[in-house]
Amino acid sequence: MKALLFLSEKDTNSRTSSMDDLIKNLKINNIQLEKVDIDSARGAERAESYDVMSFPSLALIREDGVVVNIWQGELPDYSFISQSIGHI
């Protein structure tokens, strides 16, 4: 399982303790995290390819590339991610 975290690296206010907690929980549960900077050309293209329109956003993707869920505009609590992948 992989998670793509879409965020603006320029926006220093976007980093919150809830984001830090989410990142920690993803690592604890062996979910690979990739940060995607939407301010870069490549990051903007990737956001568009997943129809991500607001930030921060998180896309949860299976190993075969199938999108499990996308949360846009605010990051979910880890319990929602866990439900999406069947950890509960």
Long-range contacts (C-beta under 8 A, 24 or more apart in sequence): 1-30, 1-31, 1-32, 1-60, 1-61, 1-62, 1-63, 1-68, 1-85, 2-31, 2-32, 2-33, 2-34, 2-60, 2-61, 2-62, 2-63, 3-31, 3-32, 3-33, 3-34, 3-58, 3-59, 3-60, 3-61, 3-81, 4-34, 4-36, 4-46, 4-50, 4-58, 4-59, 4-61, 5-33, 5-34, 5-35, 5-36, 5-56, 5-57, 5-58, 5-75, 6-36, 6-38, 6-43, 6-46, 6-47, 6-50, 6-52, 6-55, 6-56, 6-57, 6-58, 6-59, 7-35, 7-36, 7-37, 7-38, 7-55, 7-56, 7-57, 8-37, 8-38, 8-39, 8-55, 9-35, 9-37, 9-39, 10-39, 11-55, 14-55, 14-56, 18-75, 18-77, 19-56, 19-75, 21-78, 22-58, 22-75, 22-76, 22-77, 22-78, 22-81, 25-78, 25-81, 26-78, 26-81, 29-78, 29-82, 29-87, 31-60, 31-81, 31-85, 60-84, 60-85
